[in-house]
Structures are given as C-alpha cells and as structure tokens.
C-alpha cells in the first residue's frame, strides 16, 4: 500500500487491530511464577550487570541468551554461553519460539507465553 493511501474495507470485515503480549514465566530454578514481559526488540538474559533479566544461577553466563522480536514472534539466541540454551529439552544456537515452549538456561526453565488481545483503535482529534 502506498503511503498516505486509504484502503476500502468490506462490510463485515474485522478491522479491530490485534496486539500480542509475549512474556517469560520462570517454571523451574528459583522464583517460580515470576513473569517477565518481552516488550523490546531484544531482551538479554544472564547473571551479569546490564542484562534485561538477571537470574541468580552460577550455571548461567553473564550474558547467556537473547530473546529477539521477529516478524513471526520471538526467537531465542545463545550468546556464546558456557552451558548452552535448550528449547523443549533440545540444545539450540537459535530457535523460533511458539506459545508454550520451555527454554532451559542453566538450572532455570522459562516458559514462553503469547497472549493475543484486542487493541483499541487509534483515535485522532481533528481541530
């Protein structure tokens, strides 16, 4: 679609925009039940200073993994950690995530959750 162009909407076509909220919930390793929202393009998990999600676990590297936003959702990328990253028990360097996947980092297991919500349409005030 060209910039500044409009689009004709058919009757009955659903026009409410949808919004997805993705988060990680700690299910093993300490602080079970804690939730961390993935609200940036990239969130780094580790035990060092300057990470977005810090976990107290000697089996986790200072900058262990990154959760990255993609066109289709999120993926997890190993940042050269000593003990690796596991998705649903399988070791990975990079993996696309789907709702319910379990990501193992050191002694911790994080569950990736996606919630689809309706977003209120944008409203503009014209003077």
Secondary structure, DSSP 8 states (H G I E B T S, - for coil): --TT------TT-----EEEEEEEEEEESSSTT-EEE--SSEEEEESSTT-SEE---TTS-TT-EEEEEETTEEEEEE-S-SS-EEETTEEESEEE--TT-EEEETTEEEEEEEEEEE---------
